Amino acid sequence: MVLFSVLLPRTYPTASNVTAVFSNEAVGLMLAVGMLIPIVAGYFDLSLASVLTLSMIVSIGMFQFFEAPTWLACVAGVLTGSFIGLLNGISVAWLRINSMVATLAMGSIALGIALWWTNGSIFALNVPESFRALGSRVGGIPLPVVYAAVICVAIWWLLEKTPTGRYLYAMGDSNDAARLAGLPTHRLTVASFVASGTVAGIAGVAEAAILGSGNPQVGAGFLLPAFAAVFLGAAIYTIGRYNVIGTIVAVLVLAALVAGLQQFGLPFYIESLLKGVVLLAAVAFTSGRFSSLSRARK
């Protein structure tokens, strides 16, 4: 950030650029911290990007086909995410399906439903201004940034300050040991997926409000950056431990880096390349740190 501020003094270290970075990353940050909950418990949720897409389509579809009030459209979008999270949790906890397989399948189903309902087109009819206002700014502050901040604080409190958070970390260390210690691992597993699905639903509603439409092609681009942020966060703060603060810092660092490179005029695909490289490097580093910590404990 210092380097880009020196090289691009007229455009990079400006209030408008900072606001744009925060605004652009608000939805991605929600998805990343939502993904963090099952990862802490030792599971991967690959369905979240598709859940975001379907929640966005459901909320806009409520306007386009049913002329629903704003509050009902928002609730429908969020509950869509919660329901898919519940199905993920049941598949993993009770049906004993590998979390990557279960959530990948559920994500494909969610995306298929979104494509079926929209027929691959964009929903944008009858969207009221009251809903669009949820994605606008108040006093120069983008409302999605406020939503993301509230969600981050809530999940930080859950993971760091409550017994439930300690139980989830214990499950991530060893699910069998946590179960033998008397923890309700099945219920905690289901709850972690419901929580992540709910956050993805909120992110989908927020994205729909920002765009003022429902596009079934939008969600796919959120999955890789979310994973990169979670793993990078474990490499730059409380090293070797997935955490909310590190995830927030990682999202902002990646966003600041991409913004600087784009202002230099580098091609559009540099973002995907950069985040892919960061994800590989972060996983390699955190895996090494986890192994080192494990050997040290022994």
Secondary structure, 3 states (H helix, E strand, C coil): CHHHHHHCCCCCCCHHHHHHHHHHHHHHHHHHHHHHHHHHCCCCCCCHHHHHHHHHHHHHHHHHHHCCCHHHHHHHHHHHHHHHHHHHHHHHHCCCCCHHHHHHHHHHHHHHHHHHHHCCCCECCCCCHHHHHHHCEECCEEHHHHHHHHHHHHHHHHHHHCHHHHHHHHHHHCHHHHHHCCCCHHHHHHHHHHHHHHHHHHHHHHHHHHHCCECCCCHHHHHHHHHHHHHHHHHHCCCCCCCHHHHHHHHHHHHHHHHHHHHCCCCCCHHHHHHHHHHHHHHHHHHHHHHHHHHHHC
